[in-house]
């Protein structure tokens, strides 16, 4: 049986219309196809190629990022600390209407120091947003205990911190970890090594996905 060939005149397009005379499918002379309505594929869509424009539902993960490094931050005077910008997790340009959710884990925090045994305590933080306007989220904490006469170093387990940035307009976003003093205890330390590194994770998610900052 021979093929059924539908061929327009030179420079023309193939058009399938509904009963109102509105185009439902148009195939131009270059082979580009435009569908007017929704398309249902009952089989497998193979070799789709590059999708240049798509609309994802709210909650859909668009992209995932991670960065791992070994760096330690500390202070003996209660000064807030941040990991170096060179270790930032650079998300890059985030489109409007997209939320970035970030998690930081790894390393260990000092909650007792033999030299500063009555003045140690560390709260881990996650900073997220454009570098000029970072929002700080508080996470796990370690604080001194056992009395000022105890002469030992104690480090807490790794932290896990959640942070969120919603882009109401296109912006370049980074994720950065930090630490500050817990309850006026001046000695701060969040340390890591190649054996126990810091890991940043981040996910771009479609829509406004909220995390409530504790007050």
SULBEL-V585090 format. One record per residue. N is the residue number from 1. RES is the residue in three letters. SS is DSSP state (a for helix, b for strand, c for the rest). PHI is phi in whole degrees, -180 to 180 (999 if undefined). NEAR is the number of other ideal C-beta (glycine too) atoms within 12 Angstrom. Layout:
# SULBEL-V585090
n=[N,N]
res=[RES,RES]
ss=[SS,SS]
phi=[PHI,PHI]
near=[NEAR,NEAR]
This chain:
# SULBEL-V585090
n=[1,2,3,4,5,6,7,8,9,10,11,12,13,14,15,16,17,18,19,20,21,22,23,24,25,26,27,28,29,30,31,32,33,34,35,36,37,38,39,40,41,42,43,44,45,46,47,48,49,50,51,52,53,54,55,56,57,58,59,60,61,62,63,64,65,66,67,68,69,70,71,72,73,74,75,76,77,78,79,80,81,82,83,84,85,86,87,88,89,90,91,92,93,94,95,96,97,98,99,100,101,102,103,104,105,106,107,108,109,110,111,112,113,114,115,116,117,118,119,120,121,122,123,124,125,126,127,128,129,130,131,132,133,134,135,136,137,138,139,140,141,142,143,144,145,146,147,148,149,150,151,152,153,154,155,156,157,158,159,160,161,162,163,164,165,166,167,168,169,170,171,172,173,174,175,176,177,178,179,180,181,182,183,184,185,186,187,188,189,190,191,192,193,194,195,196,197,198,199,200,201,202,203,204,205,206,207,208,209,210,211,212,213,214,215]
res=[UNK,UNK,UNK,UNK,UNK,UNK,UNK,UNK,UNK,UNK,UNK,UNK,UNK,UNK,UNK,UNK,UNK,UNK,UNK,UNK,UNK,UNK,UNK,UNK,UNK,UNK,UNK,UNK,UNK,UNK,UNK,UNK,UNK,UNK,UNK,UNK,UNK,UNK,UNK,UNK,UNK,UNK,UNK,UNK,UNK,UNK,UNK,UNK,UNK,UNK,UNK,UNK,UNK,UNK,UNK,UNK,UNK,UNK,UNK,UNK,UNK,UNK,UNK,UNK,UNK,UNK,UNK,UNK,UNK,UNK,UNK,UNK,UNK,UNK,UNK,UNK,UNK,UNK,UNK,UNK,UNK,UNK,UNK,UNK,UNK,UNK,UNK,UNK,UNK,UNK,UNK,UNK,UNK,UNK,UNK,UNK,UNK,UNK,UNK,UNK,UNK,UNK,UNK,UNK,UNK,UNK,UNK,UNK,UNK,UNK,UNK,UNK,UNK,UNK,UNK,UNK,UNK,UNK,UNK,UNK,UNK,UNK,UNK,UNK,UNK,UNK,UNK,UNK,UNK,UNK,UNK,UNK,UNK,UNK,UNK,UNK,UNK,UNK,UNK,UNK,UNK,UNK,UNK,UNK,UNK,UNK,UNK,UNK,UNK,UNK,UNK,UNK,UNK,UNK,UNK,UNK,UNK,UNK,UNK,UNK,UNK,UNK,UNK,UNK,UNK,UNK,UNK,UNK,UNK,UNK,UNK,UNK,UNK,UNK,UNK,UNK,UNK,UNK,UNK,UNK,UNK,UNK,UNK,UNK,UNK,UNK,UNK,UNK,UNK,UNK,UNK,UNK,UNK,UNK,UNK,UNK,UNK,UNK,UNK,UNK,UNK,UNK,UNK,UNK,UNK,UNK,UNK,UNK,UNK,UNK,UNK,UNK,UNK,UNK,UNK]
ss=[c,c,c,c,c,c,c,c,c,c,c,c,c,b,b,b,b,c,c,c,c,c,b,b,b,b,b,c,c,c,c,c,b,b,b,c,c,c,c,c,c,c,c,c,c,c,c,c,c,c,c,c,c,c,c,c,c,c,c,c,b,b,b,b,b,b,b,b,b,c,c,c,b,b,b,c,c,c,c,c,b,b,c,c,a,a,a,c,b,b,b,b,b,b,c,c,c,b,b,b,b,b,b,b,b,b,c,b,b,b,b,b,c,c,c,c,c,c,c,b,b,b,b,b,b,b,b,b,b,c,c,c,c,c,b,b,b,b,b,b,b,b,b,c,c,c,c,c,c,c,c,c,c,b,b,c,c,c,b,b,b,b,b,b,b,b,b,c,c,c,b,b,b,b,b,b,b,b,b,b,b,c,c,c,c,c,b,b,b,b,b,c,c,c,c,c,c,b,b,b,b,b,b,b,b,b,c,c,c,c,c,c,c,c,c]
phi=[999,-77,-75,-95,-109,-110,-133,-80,-69,-54,82,-91,-124,-89,-128,-108,-117,-84,-71,-92,83,-94,-63,-101,-144,-130,-117,-83,-70,-95,92,-73,-117,-117,-107,-80,-113,-71,-120,-110,-103,-85,-104,-94,-88,-101,52,-71,76,-90,-96,-82,-140,-151,-113,-98,-72,-59,96,-75,-79,-90,-155,-123,-137,-157,-153,-130,-159,-120,-155,-122,-127,-158,-154,-108,-130,76,-79,-57,-121,-138,-66,-63,-63,-65,-100,-57,-90,-86,-76,86,-73,-111,-75,-58,87,-117,-103,-108,-108,-123,-133,-122,-148,107,72,-153,-114,-85,-115,-154,-130,-63,-85,-113,-72,-112,-139,-118,177,-134,-113,-81,-131,-121,-109,-147,132,-63,-60,-84,-151,-79,-95,-102,-114,-87,-132,-65,-138,-135,-140,-67,-159,95,94,-71,-84,-75,-108,-160,-102,-129,-117,-85,-65,-58,-97,-136,-129,-107,-141,-142,-134,-108,-95,-81,-147,-58,-151,-95,-118,-129,-123,-145,-92,-160,-158,-143,-73,-98,59,62,-95,-74,-90,-115,-156,-125,-116,-153,-153,-65,-79,-141,-78,-89,-126,-99,-125,-150,-135,-86,-127,-69,92,-91,-103,-97,-128,-85,-76,-65,-124]
near=[3,4,6,6,7,13,12,14,9,7,8,13,22,22,20,19,14,12,7,8,9,13,19,20,20,21,20,16,15,11,10,12,18,18,16,16,12,7,12,8,10,6,6,7,11,7,6,10,7,7,9,6,6,11,11,18,12,17,17,18,21,27,23,18,27,22,29,23,27,22,31,29,30,31,27,18,16,24,16,26,30,31,37,18,18,13,29,33,35,24,37,21,18,35,24,15,24,34,35,46,37,44,33,44,28,36,41,30,48,40,38,32,32,19,17,30,25,24,28,41,35,46,36,48,37,43,38,43,30,25,19,11,15,26,27,27,33,27,35,31,28,35,26,35,19,16,11,18,11,18,15,20,22,26,24,31,17,26,36,23,40,31,39,32,39,28,30,14,15,14,26,21,39,37,47,41,54,41,48,33,35,33,21,17,33,27,37,40,39,47,32,32,17,13,11,24,25,42,29,40,30,38,31,33,31,26,23,19,26,15,24,9,17,12,4]
